[in-house]
């Protein structure tokens, strides 16, 4: 991998469930090429967050710190698109199946290393179901299940066992509040409010 001639580089989590070797390759290539700054998309409170995704992010952050490259850590919550991508299916079934409990999911130039905790306006699965119903005109009801039931439903629907188990663990993390946060970093950066959930849902229809 070569990054010659690049001043700033942005790296995000790949599709691999074991991304550390890929992250190390990018960091080493950036250092060899003299990249001025690396922007890395991490997860909220990666240093001490017990959620299933956090260890890989924490290790990557530590690799960046050890590299000596100036870097900005963009620690984000859950992407709204993780939910809105499924809006047509929710509407078709009239049900929003989840195992996330009632917890809320969150959604310049610098001279030094920077860590930004990026969370948007929080919403629950009940909020999401209500918003989909209001925007689409079709009633969608939240249907909470246990993580074990969620995993089994995914597996019976054709998903492989490892992926189903991983997604069920993510739902457990949401239920435990591990993606909650109250930082204003995102709105401060945008200099405006974040996009309302109703607009994100409408765009997904």
Buried (B, 14 or more C-beta within 10 A) or exposed (E): EEBEEBEEBEBEBEEEEEBBEBBBEBBBBBBEBEBEBBBBBBBBBBEEBEBBBBEBBBBBBEBBEEBEBBBBBBBBBBEBEEBBEBBEEBBEEBBBBBBBBEBBBBBEEEEEBBBBBBBBBBBBBBBBBBBBBBBBEEEBEBBBBBBEEBBBBBBEEEBEEEEBBBBBBBBBBBBBBBBBBEBEBBBEEEEEEBBEBEEBBBEBE
